[in-house]
């Protein structure tokens, strides 16, 4: 029942009408039962096989019910394959895939029934579509079928005329599958990897080099799409944002003009990629421009639009344009996907705490940080940000007496992170402990912890600062502002 329910749930209104009309013109009693079961599932009145069998057959599920359910499921799937049901695709590419595969089946049926010319005409039309949208597998199948039918009818010369396109499609399909596999292994499966070691970087380098060779050989925008994504990934992996930026611009150019990969969503995603990279380069004005472009491309009210809004907030925050950041936050709070999961509102509450802090409202910020949220479950990430900010709030409020307890709690958190890079948070805690030991003497702290602060300031390797991470207020810069408040000259 779960499968049938899921299929019915995704039907569009036009498809529902088509199914109802299909059943209503047939007087058969079993057909009426199919319609009855369909209406029960569509309305949500039945959700289990037991409920459905009782409603239709007045008894428990049996073979008759099982056959009824299976036939209804097949009918619904057949409706989805009709032309009216095919107009559900949001991108031209997805629509082209559907139309091409449908025409391939239609052409094959016509040829098998002896309508050769009609079948060939349909297949030739399908082939044009397949070539335009780089559907390598479909091009291969279509030309193999045409080669067989036309070759048999028109002779050897006609048969051999299809060899070149079949060979070209076969080579491109192979290259496409290799590059796509690299994309999924690194860009998708790699997302779940917590630590990236040297061998992972070497693998990414090899993947990128091979993908480059396949792209240059094929000049296929579809292969180029995955190749440029691998380039972005490799650049970010090595913190080479100039390299990542170069690939991201090429990525955007491809998705803007190539029929096989273009869509408003992909163009928006490309803009979002560039915005993130520009933020890492501290080019915040440029980053904001690309983030706004991304938001405009995404469909209003969907999750990726909220992602663009989040990035816009972070960029405005780092620009220290807190008025704009507040305006963007208000936009997020009323977004339809704001409560899509527990992480989203928790993250915006954390953003709010940071905004309160930079405005000097330290008590309100501290109160917000005391809440247990979905973010605080991330022990090796966001919780670090909470703990650092709690200590910063206490220092700003002059509450040195409570810092020892919180610092000890933070220390235990750091000790539990066996497989994560926590050098930057650990060094931040070291500086804060020194500040407490000196009784809040910032001058002495700056002197004693000069080496540690230099590491934080330079932000190299394990001490790198992530502008899109949990340390929204860069600690070493805050330390400079703290020293300025106490009129202490910062030596660099």
Buried (B, 14 or more C-beta within 10 A) or exposed (E): BEEBBEBBEEBEEEBBEBBEEBBEEEEEEEBEBBBBBBBBBBEEEBEEBBBBBBEBBEEEBEEBBEEBBEBBBEBBEEBBEEEEBBEBEEBBBBBBBBBBBBBBEBBBEBBEEEBBEBBBBBBBBBBEBBBBBBBBBBBBBBBBBBBEBBBEEEEEEBBEBBEEBBEBBBBBBEBBEBBBEBBEBBBEEBEEEEEBEEEBEEBBBEBBEBBBBBBEEBEBBBBBBBBBBBBBBBBBBBBEBEBBBBBBBBBBBBBEEBBBBBBBBBBBBBBBBBBBBBBBBEBBEBBBBBBBBBBBBBEEEBBBBBBBBBBBBBBBBBBEBBEBBBEBBEBBEEBEBBEEEEBBBBBBBBBBBBBBBBEEBBEBBBEBBEEEBBBBEBEBBBBBBBBBBBBBBBBBEEBEEEBEEBBEEBBEBBEEBEEBBBBBBBBBBBBBBBBBEBEBBBBBBBEBBEEBBEBBBEBEEEBBBBBEBBBBBBBBEBBBEBBEEEEBEBEE
